[in-house]
Amino acid sequence: MPVFSRFLRYFMSVAQHGSIRKASDELHIAASAIDRQILQGERTLDTLLFERLPTGLRLTAAGELLLTACNRWSRDMNTVRTQIDGLKGLRQGAVDVLIPDALTKGFLPQLVGRLRESHPGIVVSLHIRKSQNMGELLVKGHADFALMFNPNHMRELAVRIHKDVPLGFLCLPSHPIASMKEGPFSLATEYPTIIPTPPLALWRPIGLLEAETGIKIAAVARTDNIQMIKSLVQEGVGIGILSYLDAYDEISRGQLAFVKINHKKLLPLSLALCVDRSRQLSVAARLIMAEIETFFMQSL
């Protein structure tokens, strides 16, 4: 079966998610079409690739073997693509990047916009994923590199560069605290505050600060959505607690102000550019990483 076959793409997605429905959502392909391809593949190989369970699909031993081969083929194809990109120089190329939701606005879209003007033949595919899942996806060959917060240690991963991202209060430019560069955590008791909740990573350091200081936040709203926090702040509901990068775009445009929380036990988030140690990256991927590294060194 060729590497480019629909069956292999569908099979790998179903294997990753353990669900035809979730694979359908990711691939934007009808679930019935994916199911037909899986069944046809099983008939061709004359073996079951998945166990059909009430909770979803689980790989059989044959399925595990095929998935291992698929990952190997994917790596081989990435190597070939890298070599082809090198032959083409920077006229053409394709780059896949894993990013967290916080980077869907701000410097990364601006960087891709500049790249489009200087190298229109390079296509950048940005995949929004949770940081805790990115390491495994990167090692399996789902992307060229990843930008992730507080990456877990993995032997296969290398951190090219990282930058500490401060946590702070977000407010309107007209708010009384807007002129402050930094302020104590106790500001959250003086003004109505919008608090992030799980699964947002910020809820943990905020909870630790509350426990360590004994401060009770004057919560006016709680939400698990970064955009909602910013929208509520812009509507004057209260001040929000987010990282600097969460509101980079609005801060740089002067729409919101950021006040760093000053507390010795509050650790900043670490944004890291990670790669698979064993993977040879294309010229296009190295170009984009160089742009990101320059931004890290100059702007954050």
C-alpha positions in Angstrom: 0.0 0.0 0.0 1.6 3.3 -1.0 2.5 5.9 1.7 0.2 8.4 0.1 -2.9 6.2 0.3 -6.1 7.4 2.0 -6.2 4.2 3.9 -2.9 4.9 5.7 -3.8 8.4 6.6 -7.2 7.3 7.9 -5.7 4.3 9.7 -3.1 6.5 11.5 -5.6 9.0 12.6 -8.0 6.3 14.0 -5.1 4.7 15.8 -4.1 7.9 17.4 -7.6 8.9 18.6 -9.1 5.4 19.1 -12.2 6.7 17.5 -13.5 7.0 13.9 -15.6 10.0 14.9 -12.6 11.9 16.3 -10.5 10.9 13.2 -13.4 12.3 11.1 -13.2 15.6 13.0 -9.5 15.9 12.6 -9.4 14.9 8.9 -12.6 16.6 7.9 -13.7 13.4 6.2 -17.0 11.7 6.6 -16.9 8.9 9.3 -18.5 6.5 6.9 -15.7 7.0 4.3 -13.1 6.4 7.0 -14.9 3.3 8.2 -15.0 1.9 4.6 -11.3 2.4 4.1 -10.5 0.7 7.4 -12.7 -2.3 6.5 -11.2 -2.5 3.0 -7.7 -2.4 4.5 -8.6 -5.3 6.9 -10.0 -7.3 4.0 -6.8 -6.7 1.9 -4.5 -7.7 4.8 -6.9 -10.5 5.8 -6.7 -9.6 9.4 -8.3 -7.3 12.0 -6.5 -4.1 12.7 -8.8 -2.9 15.5 -10.8 -4.4 18.3 -14.3 -2.8 18.3 -15.0 -2.0 21.9 -18.0 -0.1 23.5 -15.6 2.7 24.4 -13.9 2.9 21.0 -11.3 1.2 18.8 -8.1 -0.5 20.1 -5.3 -1.7 18.0 -4.8 -5.5 17.6 -1.3 -6.9 17.5 -1.4 -6.7 13.7 -2.6 -3.1 14.0 0.4 -2.3 16.3 2.8 -3.7 13.7 1.2 -1.7 10.9 1.3 1.5 13.0 5.0 1.1 13.7 5.6 0.6 10.0 3.4 3.7 9.2 5.5 5.9 11.6 8.7 4.6 10.0 7.4 5.4 6.5 6.3 8.8 7.7 9.8 9.5 9.0 11.3 8.3 5.7 9.0 10.5 3.7 9.9 13.5 5.9 13.6 12.8 5.1 12.9 12.7 1.4 10.8 15.9 1.6 13.7 17.5 3.4 16.1 16.5 0.6 13.7 17.7 -2.1 13.2 21.0 -0.3 17.0 21.4 -0.2 17.1 20.9 -4.0 14.5 23.5 -4.5 16.2 26.0 -2.1 13.6 28.2 -0.5 11.3 28.6 -3.5 9.0 25.9 -2.2 8.5 23.9 0.9 6.0 22.7 3.5 6.3 23.0 7.3 4.1 21.6 10.0 4.1 23.2 13.4 2.4 22.3 16.7 1.3 25.3 18.8 -0.9 25.9 21.9 -4.1 28.0 21.7 -2.3 31.0 23.2 -0.3 31.5 20.1 -3.2 31.7 17.7 -2.9 35.5 18.0 0.1 37.7 18.2 3.7 37.2 17.0 3.2 33.8 15.2 0.5 35.0 12.7 2.6 38.1 12.1 5.7 36.0 11.4 3.8 33.8 9.0 2.5 36.9 7.3 6.0 38.2 6.8 7.1 34.8 5.5 4.3 34.8 3.0 5.7 38.0 1.5 9.4 37.0 1.5 8.9 33.3 0.6 5.5 32.8 -1.0 6.3 29.2 -2.0 6.5 28.0 1.6 3.3 26.6 3.1 3.0 26.6 6.9 0.5 24.3 8.5 -0.3 25.2 12.1 -1.9 22.5 14.3 -3.5 23.6 17.6 -2.8 21.1 20.3 -2.5 20.9 24.1 1.1 21.3 25.2 1.1 18.0 27.2 0.3 16.1 24.0 2.8 17.8 21.7 6.0 15.8 22.7 4.5 12.5 21.7 3.0 13.8 18.5 6.4 15.4 17.6 8.3 12.1 18.1 5.7 10.3 16.0 6.4 12.6 13.1 3.2 14.6 13.1 5.1 17.9 12.8 8.5 19.5 12.1 8.7 21.2 15.4 6.6 22.4 18.3 6.1 25.5 20.5 4.9 24.3 23.9 4.6 25.6 27.4 6.5 23.8 30.2 7.5 20.8 28.1 7.8 17.5 29.8 11.3 15.9 29.7 11.5 13.3 26.9 14.8 11.7 25.8 13.8 12.1 22.1 13.1 15.9 22.4 15.6 18.8 22.3 14.8 22.3 23.3 16.3 24.7 20.8 15.4 27.8 22.7 13.0 28.8 25.5 11.7 32.0 27.0 10.1 32.7 30.3 6.7 34.3 29.9 5.5 36.3 33.0 2.1 36.0 34.5 0.1 39.1 35.4 -3.0 41.2 35.6 -4.7 42.2 32.4 -6.7 45.4 32.4 -8.0 48.3 30.3 -5.5 51.1 29.6 -7.8 53.4 31.6 -7.8 51.2 34.7 -6.1 52.5 37.9 -3.4 49.8 37.8 -2.6 50.2 34.1 0.4 52.4 34.7 2.1 49.9 36.9 4.9 47.7 35.4 4.4 45.1 38.2 2.3 44.7 41.3 1.6 42.4 44.2 -0.8 39.5 44.0 -3.0 41.2 46.6 -4.3 43.5 43.8 -6.7 40.6 43.1 -8.4 41.4 46.4 -8.8 45.1 45.6 -10.5 44.8 42.2 -13.1 42.4 40.6 -11.0 39.7 39.0 -11.6 37.2 36.2 -9.9 33.9 37.0 -8.8 31.1 34.6 -10.0 27.6 35.4 -8.9 24.1 34.3 -7.8 23.0 31.8 -6.0 26.3 31.4 -2.5 25.9 32.8 -2.7 29.2 34.7 -5.2 27.9 37.3 -2.4 25.9 39.1 0.0 28.7 39.9 -2.9 31.0 40.9 -4.2 28.3 43.3 -0.7 27.9 44.7 -0.5 31.6 45.3 -3.8 31.7 47.0 -2.8 28.9 49.3 0.7 30.3 50.0 -0.4 33.9 50.7 -3.9 33.3 52.2 -5.2 35.9 49.8 -8.9 35.5 48.7 -9.4 36.7 45.2 -12.3 39.0 44.5 -13.6 36.7 41.8 -16.3 38.2 39.5 -16.1 35.5 36.8 -14.3 32.2 36.1 -13.7 30.7 32.7 -11.6 28.1 30.9 -11.3 30.2 27.7 -8.5 32.7 27.2 -10.5 34.7 24.6 -13.4 35.0 27.1 -11.1 36.4 29.8 -9.9 39.1 27.4 -13.4 39.9 26.2 -14.6 40.3 29.8 -11.7 42.6 30.6 -12.4 44.7 27.5 -16.0 45.0 28.5 -14.9 46.4 31.9 -16.1 43.4 33.9 -12.9 43.3 35.9 -9.2 42.6 35.6 -8.0 39.3 34.3 -5.1 37.0 35.2 -3.2 35.7 32.1 0.3 35.3 30.8 1.9 38.1 28.7 1.7 36.0 25.5 -2.0 35.3 26.0 -2.7 38.9 25.3 0.4 39.8 23.2 -1.6 41.1 20.3 -4.0 43.3 22.4 -1.1 44.6 24.5 1.0 45.5 21.5 -1.9 47.4 19.9 -2.6 49.3 23.1 -6.0 47.8 23.6 -5.1 46.2 27.0 -2.4 46.8 29.6 -0.4 44.1 31.4 0.9 44.3 35.0 3.3 41.6 36.0 2.5 39.8 39.3 5.5 40.3 41.6 5.9 37.4 44.0 9.1 35.5 44.7 7.4 32.1 44.6 5.5 32.6 41.4 7.3 30.9 38.6 6.8 32.1 35.0 5.6 29.9 32.2 8.4 28.6 29.9 7.7 28.7 26.2 10.0 26.3 24.4 10.8 25.6 20.8 11.2 21.8 20.6 12.4 19.4 18.0 12.8 15.6 17.6 16.6 15.0 18.1 16.7 12.3 15.4 14.9 14.3 12.7 16.6 16.1 9.8 14.7 19.4 9.3 14.0 21.0 5.9 15.5 24.3 4.8 12.0 25.8 5.2 11.6 24.5 8.8 15.0 25.8 9.8 14.1 29.2 8.3 10.9 29.5 10.4 12.7 28.3 13.5 15.4 30.9 13.0 12.7 33.7 12.8 11.1 32.4 16.0 14.4 32.2 17.8 15.2 35.8 16.8 11.8 36.9 18.1 12.4 35.1 21.4 15.8 36.8 21.9 14.6 40.3 20.9 10.9 40.7 21.8 9.8 38.7 24.8 
